[in-house]
Amino acid sequence: MNKIIKHGLTALLVTGMGVLFTAFSAQSTYQQAYASTASSFISKYKNDVTKASSKYNLYGSVMMAQAGLESGWGQSQLTIEANNFFGIKGAYNGASVSMPTTEYNSNGQMINTTANFKKYPTAYASFADNGSTLRNGTSWNPKYYSGSWKENAATYQDAANALTGKYATAPGYGQSLITVIQTYNLDQLFGETGDGSSASSSTSASSSSAASSSTASSSSASSTTASSATTSTPTAPKLAKVKYYKASGKDLVPLSSKYKKYYVYNHVKGSTTSEKRYTWSQLGVNSRVQVYLDMRGVKTNSSTNWYRLRFYSNAKAKKFWVSAPALSFATTYSGTATGALTPSKTSSGYIYNHIVGSSYLSKPVKKVKTIAAANKGYNVNKTALQKTTKGLVLWYRIADGKTKGWIKASDVVSYPGSVAVVNHKETKSISKNANSTYLYDHANSTGNLQKHYKLNQVDLQVGTKVTVDKIGYKVSDHSLWYRISTPNSSTKYWVSSAFLS
């Protein structure tokens, strides 16, 4: 569930702070829910939590710890104004309150904005709504939070840890709840037992004060637990900085063969406190489907790319983020090129800032028709050969004045050369068919591969391993040629694909 940024976390586990609040109108129909200290918070809402947790068969200690952690012990503005202890967005029976929050815009950038959060008539309504959420799960998985149910969790520790990566993705979320529970002996307060549920005598005194002890013992316990809290409160994780690159959303890429090993996220992992993660099965994905990508994110000081995807072409479809290894981009080989090309006047295609389907993602720059209307040739500086499920696709990069971008060879009527050469490193073996083919010394400017030697004229034989360093793509017949170097020699030859196994 989406959460507002919590401003009250500094009050976590601190029991000795007194806070004054402005009184609200007595005519309001909403009971204003707030507490000045953790101990008074626990005492104030014990009955509500007991009732709500019992109704949905959940651990009361976990629910109380969540409420304290999420609301800053009742001191968050959202809790004060709307009895909303869990930062849940939306409306409750039509009632909501507008609050500042942090979200991502269409460019993937974190921005400050406002959103509507549920406004509850009573504190109990908020606890019960949270209980209902944990019991009934999400729209795509009713058992999403089933690990926190009493019938599935043997102890409150199990229930708390089951919420990590589900209710919140911070690695220490479950342990934070356990720390709160043990600090205030919430398991004893709600009649729960389990390994690790007993706290020290000093924290037992704190729990006693929270429940029913005298003012004197409460004061003593408060100082004890405040000292304990100072050392046990987990520090907030440092969020990753991400640079975003927006694309057209037309890049259609299949999932990789190992996609199931990677989680899906609502944002780039580690970049926000409202992070959620999902398994592919939770999203109904059980095969290597193709997905639309519309944005790339790169973490500062990291080489891993993250991609925003959707499962449908509609730009309004729900979007998720995955890391690069979950995707299978088309293999692309590139090389330098010279010469000029002439674009087709009848093409319906585009020039792109990057090759479509590559890991950089693409955006259209201009229509091919637009530059073709100039009736001129355009200089190129690069060429690329892309392996797709439909075969090889040849691209050229135009670099002519202000006109720059990648164009498909199928949108071109005259080419910079009859052989497009790209870089590629690979080891291959000479096939038995090599005896009936030739080796050539180079591909000249006209693209005619020049005859040079037969196999028995060079120091090579069938089965010899050779190193490939370039691929040539012959535009006229779409045949592939390889430049090879022989063992123990700097001599290089061009051979057809039939020459190699």
N, C-alpha and C positions, 0 to 999 in steps of 0.2 A: 504494500500500500504506500502511496506517495506520502512523504513526510515533509513538514516544514522544517526549516533549520532551527534546531533547538538552541535557545539562548540561555536556558536555565541549567545546562549541564554542569556548570561550575558549582552548583549547589548540591551536586550528587554526594550523598552520604554525609553531608555536613549538617549536624544537628543543632548547632549552637547559634544559628543566625535568626534574628528576629526581623521581619519585614513588615512595614506598614503599607496598607492598601487603602485607596480611596473608597469610601462607602458608596454603594450603588443605590438607586432609587428603590424604596420599599415597595413600590407599585409594580416592579418587574415580575413577570411570571416565571422567570428563570432563577433558580437558586444559584448564586454565585459560588463556584467551587474553587477554593484555594486554601493553602496551608502554609504557615510560616516556617515550619521545620519538618524534617523527615519523620520525627517521632509523632508529632501531632497529625501529620498526614496519614500515617499508618493507623493511628487510633481513630481518626475521623472517618476513614473509608473502609475499615475492616469489615463491617457488616455488609456494605454494598459489594465488596469483592467476594466475600463468602457466598452471598446469594447468587451472584453472577457465575462464579466458578463452579458452584455446585450444579447450577442449571445446565451447564454445558460439559460437566465432568472434566474440568481442568484443574490444574494445581493453582490454588489461591495464592501461594507464595510467589509463583511465577507471574501471575497477573498483577499482583501488588508491586513487584519489582519492576515490571514493564511500565506500569503507570507512573511510578516515581522517576524512573529513568527518562521516559519520553516527555514527561511534563515538567521536569526540573522540580520535583516534589510539589507540584501544583502551582508553581510560580510562573509558568509560561503564560504569555498574554492570551494564547488560544484557550488554555484551561480556564483562566480567570473570566474571560468574556463568553466562552461557549461551552463550558463543562466538557471540553474535548481533551481527554487525557492521552490520546494516542496519535494525534496529528492526522486523523483520517479526513480525506477530502470528500466533497460532495455535499449532499443535503440530507438531513434527518427529518422525515415527515414534512419536507418542504422548507425546513429552517436551515439557514447557513450563515456564515460570517466571512467577510472578506479579510484576508490577512496577507502580509508580505511573504513571499516565498522565493525560492531559487529554482529555476527550471532551465531547459535547453530550448533555444529557438531553432528555426528551420536550418540554420547554418551549423548547428551543433555546438553553439557557444552558450556558456552559462550566463544567464541574465537574471536580474532582480525584477520580479513582477508581483502581481497579486493573484490570489486564487481563492475559491470558495471552499470552506471547510465546514464539516458538519457541526451544527449547533444543537446541543442536547438540552432537554428541559431539566434533567437532573444528572448528578454524577453517576447514579446507578445505570442510567440509560447508556452512558458512554462505556462503562464496564461490560454491560450486557451486549452491546454492539460489537465490542472487541471479542468477547467470548463467542458470539455467533460467527464472526469472521474466522476464528481459529477452528471452530467446529465444522463449518460448512465449506471452507476452502475457497477456491477461485472458480471462475466460470469454466475454465478448461480442466480443472482437476479438483473435485470436491474433497479429496483426501490430501490436499497439498500440505496442510499443517498437522496431519494425523500423528506425526511423531511426538506432538506435544499433548496428545490426549492421555488421560490417566490410564485407560485400558491398554495403551501401547507403550507408555513410559513408566518404568518401574520406580523411578525416583524423580524428584523435582529437577535434579541435575540433568537427567536424560531429557526431560521436557524442555528445559532451558536451552540445552545444546542443540536440540532438534529445530529450534527457531533460527539458528545461525545458518545463513545462506538461504533462508526462506522468508521469514519476517523481516530480517535485516541481513545484509551480506558482510558486515564488518566481522573479521575473523574472531574478534574477542567479544562479540555480542552476548553469546551464551554465558561466557565466564563473567561478564559484567553483571548479568542477572544473578548468577550464583553468588557473586561477591556481596551484592545487596541483600540477598536472602540470608546469607550467613552472618553478615554484619548485624542485622536486626532480628535474627532468629525467626524469620517469617515462617519457616517450616513448622516450628513449634506453635507459633501463633495460630496457624491454620490446621493444627493437628496432623501434620504430615511427618513421615519418617523416611529415612533413607541414608545410605552411606554418605558420610561427609556432611550430614545435615547439622551436626552438633558444632557449636561455636565455642570460643573460649569463655571463661567465666566473666571477663570484662564485657564481652559483647552480649552475654546472657543478661547482664545487668542492664545493658542498653535496651534489649528487647523487652525486659520487664518494665522499664520506664515507659517504653512506647505503649505498652498495653495498659498498665494500671498502677504503677508504683507512685510513691509520694513525690512531691515537688523536689525535696532534697535529694532523693535517690536519682530522680530524673536528671537533675543538674550534674550530679557526679558522673552518671553514665554518659551524658552528652559529651563531656570533655574527653572521656575515654574513647568513644567511638569517633569523635571528630579527629583525634590524633591518628586512629587507625585508618580512617578514610583517606587522610592526606597521603598515605603511602600506598594504599591499595587501589585508588581510583585509576583506571586505565587512561592513558593519554590518547587524545584523538589522533587517528592516523593522518599523515600528511598526504594531501590529495595531489594526484599527478596533474601536471599541466599538459594540455593537449592542443596541438595545432590542427585545424580542420581544413579540408579541401573539398569543396562542394563539386558534385558532378551532375550530369543530366538525369541520372536514374535509368538510362537506357542500357547500361552495361549488364548483360545477363550472363551470370557465371554459375556453374554447377558447384555443389558442395564437394569437398575432397573425400577421398576414400576413408579418411580418419576423422571425419567431422564429428562423430559421436564422442570422441575423446575431449571435445571442447564445449564449454558452456556458452550459452547465449545470454547477453546482458541487455538491460534497458539503456545503459550508457557505456562509454568506454570504461573498462574495469579500472577501479581505483581513482576515478576522476570526480566522484560525487558521493556525498553521504547518503543519497537516496538510491544507491545502487541495488539492483535486483538481478538475480541470475536464474536461468531456466535450463532444463535439459531439453533436447530436441523432441523427445517423446511427449513432454508436457505441452509442446506447441503443435503436436500432431504430425511431426515430421519423422518418417521411418525409412526414408530412402534418399538417395543423392539427387534431390530436386535442384532445379535451377532457381536462382534468386536474383532479384534486381538490386543493384548497388547504387546508392546516390551520394555517398560521402565517404571520405577517407580521413582517419584521425591518426596522428603520429604523436606519441608521448615524448615529452622532452627527455633527452638522455636515453632514448630507447630506439632500437632499429625496427621494432615490431609495428606493423601497420594494423589498424583496426578499421572495420568497414561497417557502415550502416546498411542494413538490408531490409527488404520487404519481400513477401511471397507473391505479390500480385503487381501488375503493371500500374494499377491505380496509385497515383502519388499520395493519396490520402490513406492508403493501407497502413496498418500498424507496423512500426519500424523497430528493429532490434540491432544490436551490435555484436560482432564476432571478431576474433583475431584471425589474421591471414591464413594460418595453417588449416582452418576449417573450410577454406575455399580452394577451388582448383582453377587457377587462371590459365588461359591458353599460353602455351610455350611460345615465346617470341624471340627470334634472332635478329640482330640489327647490325648495320655496318655503314660506313661512310659512302657517299655517292657524289657524283658530279654530273653535269649536264642539265638539260631542261626537259620538261614535259608539257604537254598540251591537254588541258582538261576538256571533258566532253560537254558540249552545249546542251545535250539532251539528258544529262544525268539528273537524277532526283536526289543524289547523295549530298553529303556535307564534308567539309574539312573540319578536323577535330584537333583539339589541343594535345591530346594523347591518343594512342591507338585504342580503339574500342575493344573492351574485354581484357585490357592489360591491367596490371596491378596498380597503375596510377589513376585509373578511371578516366572517363572522357567527358568533354563538353563540346558541342558543335560550335565552330568559330564562324564559318560562312557557308552558304550554299555553293556547291560546285558551279551551278549555273551563273552565279554572280561573278565569279572570277573568269569563267569561260567567255563571258560577253566581251571581255577586253581584247579578244582575238590575238593573244600573245602566248609565248612560252614562259614557263615559270621555272626558275632555277631550283634545284634540289640539293640537299646536303646530307641526307640520310636515306636509307632504305631498310625495310624490315620484312621478315617472313614469319608469318604467324600460323601455328598449327591449330586448327579448329576441328570440331567434329564433322564439319562438312568439307574438310580438305584444307590445303594451304591457301593462305590469303596474302597477297603481296601489297605492301604499303610503301609510299614515298613521303618524305617530309619536304614540303615546299619551304624555302627560305629565300624569299624574293622581296626585298624592301619591307613594307609593312604587312605583306601577305605571308603568314607563317602558319603551318599546321600540317597534319597528316591526312593524306588522301589515298583511297583505295586504287589499286591499279585498274580495277574494273570501271572506274570513273575517268579513265585517261584514254586519249586516242593516239597519242604518240609518246614514246618513252625515252628516258635519258640514255638508255642502252638496252641491247637485246638480252643481256644477262645481268640480273641483279645479284650482287655479291654481299653476303652477310657473314659475320664472325660466328664460329661455332667450334668448340673443342670436344673431340670425341676420339675414341680408339676403335678401329674396325679391322676386320681381317679381309684379305684378298680372297675372293670367291673363285670357284672353278670356272665361272663364266669369263673371268679376266683374260683367258687365252684367246677369246674371240673378240676382244675389244682393245681399244688403244689408250695410251697415256698421252696427254697433251701438255705442252709447256706452259700455256696460259690461255685465258679468254681475252681476246683482243677487243679493241673499242667497238668493233662491229658485232661482236658476240659470236663470231665463228671460232669454235675451239680448234686450235691448230694441231694437226697430227704430229706426233713426235716419235713415240716408241711403242713396240709391242712388248709384252711381258718378258719374253725370253731375251730381250735386248737390255734389260735393266737388272739390277741385283735384287730381284723380287721373285717370289714364287707363291703358289696357292697356299693359303693358310698363314702367310706372313702378316703380322700385326703392324698396322700403320697408323699414324696420327693425323686426324683431320683437323684443320684449323679454319677452313672457310667452306661455305656452301654457295653454289651458284644456281640461280633459278632462271631457266631459259624462258623468256616471255612468250616466244612463238609456239612452243609445244608443252610448256609447263614441266619440262623434265628437270631433274635434279642432278647436279654435278658437285663433286667434292674435290677440294685441294688437299693433297696428302703429302706427307714427308716420309721418306724411307728411313729405316733404322741405320744409325751410324753415318748419316749423310744429311747435308743441308739442302739437297736437291728437292724441289717440289714439283708435283705433277697434278694436272686436272684429270679426273676420271669420272665416268658415268656411274650412276647408282648401281648398275649391273655389275660393275667391276668389284664391288665390295659386298660382303655378306652382311 
